[in-house]
């Protein structure tokens, strides 16, 4: 019995080692593939993302600038781990630096080659609020946000076909916040806590005791149903600039007692086309 099985076992071992060798060879080829040539081959599939000033390889490289629509990130670099490919996923460390000594970011990202899932972990971002505003709305708006947004994302998992996060845990801080309509009004500092439970995603808003009182909660369930409830109020009735800014925001909600506004929205997010 042993004599008849030995050749089969040997052939399987040879096939297995051959597959590992071919895979390792292909990974080595990709590791040295120039980043600019890789981008030229995939440019049409990456829109609205664009890369400029590419250097290095597909495995370890950098770009002078990355844009999403009209929003620019500078000094972007990445380093891909080759071992994840044996498990059917791409894992990379990334970072960017806007060059002003304050606004930068870094973290880890992964992409499953089998289940169409993406993941982000250990991510830290510090960006101007105006840049974040342009990232989420590329059209001209009648108001301008100011201050600094600092985000720490412990864990994020995304369903690529659906375009929605399945898991999101972290914290966002909006520091020295302001809004400019006709004049600039300082708002204070705010915190947003991101979490995931059995009923879906939640984002809780609270202020830090500044001139604008802010409390709110947004939820999103797996069926893409969302609910948003936010309460805003001016603490100091002498803050005419803030009262004027709040009057502008009343187009999004209902006026309440004193200088306050209640914003409530609910519905179903459209599925990606």
N, C-alpha and C positions, 0 to 999 in steps of 0.2 A: 504493500500500500504506500509506504513511504517513498519507494523508488518511482512510482507513477505520479505522485503529487509534486515531487521536487522540481521537475521542469516547469510545471504551471506556476508554482510559487516563484521560481527564478524569473520567468517571463514577466509576471506581474511586478516584481521588484524592479526589473529593468525599465518597464513602462513608467512606473511611478517616478523613478529617478530621472528618467528622460523628460517627463513633464515638468518636474521641478527645475531641471537644468534649462529647459526652453523658457520657462517662466522667468527664471533669474536672468537669462540672457536678454529677454525682452525688456525687463525692468532696467537692466543696465543701459540698453539703448535709449529708453525714455529718459533716464537720468541725465544723459548728456545731450538731449535734444534741445536746441536753442529756444529760449522763451519767445523770441520775436517770430520765429518760423511757426511755432505752435500756435501763436495768436493769429498769424496770417491765415492759418488753415481753419480756425474756429471762430473767427471774427463775426461772421454772419449769425452764428448761433448764440452769441453772448449778449446781443442787444437787450436792454439799453446800456450795457456796461462797455466802456471803451478804455483801452490801456495805451499809455504813451511813454516813450523813452525806456523801452524794455532792455534788460541786461541779464545775463546769467542763463540758467537752463530752466527747463520745465520743472525740474526737481527742486532747485534752489535758485531763486532769482529775485529781481526787483523791478519796479516800474516807477518812473519819476512822477507819474500821475495816473490815477484811476478815476473815471467819471461815471456816475450813474445819472443819466439824463444830463442835467447841467450842474450837478453837485460834484465837487472835486475833492478827492483824497490824495495827499501827496506823500512821496517817499514810501511807497507800499512795497513790502517784501514778504516772501513766503518760503517755507521749507516743508517739503512733503516727505512723510515717512514711507519708505518702500515696503515695509513689512505688512502694512495693512492690506496691500493688494492680494496677498495670499489668502486673506479672509474676505475678499470681495468688497473692500471699502477703501476710500481715499481719505487720509488723515493729514492735516497740514497745520503748522503754526504760522500765524500771520501777524503783521503789525503795520502801522502807518504813523507818520509824524508830519503834522501840518507845517512844521518849521518855525513856529512862533514861540516855542518853549513851553506852551501850555496845553495845546490841543493835540492829542495822540491817542492811539489805541493798540491793543494787542489781544490775542486769544488763540483758541484752537477751534478748528472746524473739521467736520467729517462728512463724507458723502457715501452712502451705500450704493454699490453698483448693482445690487440685486433687488432690494425692496423700495427703491426710489424714496429714500429718506435722507434728510440732512440733519446735522447736529452742530451745535455751538456750545463751548464750555470755557470756563475761566476767562471770559471776555471782559475787558475794561475799556471804556471809551470816554474821552473827554472832548467835547465838541462845542462850538458856538451854537446857541439856540437858533440863530438865523440859518445856519447850515442844515440843522435838523429839520427846520421848517421847510426848506427848499427840497430836502430829500423826500418828504412825504407829500409835497404839493409843488409841482414844477410850474404851475401857472401863477401869474402875478396875483398877489393878494392885496387887500385894502388895509392890511395891518402888518406890522413887522415885530417879531419876537426878538428879545435881547436877553443877555445873560449867558450862562454856561450850563450845558447838560453833561452830567457825569453818570454813566451807566455801568453797572456791574451785573453781568449775567452769569449766574452759576451754572445753569443748565438750560438748553433749548433744543427741542427736537421738532422737526418740521416735516409734514407730509407734502412732498413736492407737487404731486398732481393736484392736490386740493389747495395748496398755497397757504395753509394755515398752520400755526404751531400746535403740536399735540401736547407738549410740555414746555412750560416757561416759568423759570424761577430766578428772581433777581431783584434789583433795586435801581430806580432812576432818581437822580436828584437834579432839580432845576434851581441853580443858585444865582443870586443877584438878578432874578427874573424881572423882565420889563416888557411892556407892550407899547408900540408907537402907532397911533392913528393919525391925529393931527399934531399931538405932542406926546412926549415920552412919559409914561407913568411907571414908577418902580413898584413892583408887586411883592417882593420878599423872596423867601426860599420855600421850596416845596419838595415833598417826597412822594414817589409812586412805588408801591410794593407789588411785585408780580408773583403770582403763585398759580398752582394747578391742583385741582381737587377732582372728586368724582363727577361733579357737574360741569367741569370744563375749566377754562382760564378765568382769572380775575385780576384786576388792577385797581388797587385802593389808593386814593389821593388824599393827602392831608398837608396843611400848611405848617410852618414852624413858628407861628405867632407873629407874623409880619403884618403889614398894613392891609393885606387882602386875606380874609378868611376863606378857606377852600376845603371842602370835604366832598368826596365823591367815590363812586364805585362803578366799574365797567366789568361786565361778564360776557363770555362767549362760550356757547356749548358746542359739542361735537356736530350738531345739526346746523351750525353756522348762524344760530340765533344769538343776537346780541342785545344787551340792555345797558344803558348809560344813564346814570343819575349823578348830577353835580350841583352843589350848592355853593354860591359865591356871595360874599358880603364885604362891604367896606367897613373897617373897624373905626376909622377916624372920619367923622362927618366933615372935617375941614379939608380933607384931601380932595380938592376939586378936580385935579387931574385924574385921580383914580376913579372918581364918580363918573366923569365923562367917558373914561375907557369902559367902565361897566355898562354905561348906557349903550355903547356901541355893541357890546356883547349880547345885549338883550334881543338882537335879531335871532340868536340861537336858542332863547329860552323865554321864561315868563318872569316879569318883575314880581318881587316879593316885598315883605315889610321893610321899611327903611331903604337903604341902598343895597339891595340884595337881588339875586337872580337865581332861578331854579332851571336847570337844563335837564330835560329828560328825552331820551331817544330809545327806540327799540325797533327791531326789524330782523331781516335775514340778509346776511352778506351774500352778494351774487357769486355764483361759482365761476371759476376762471374759464375763459372762452377757449 
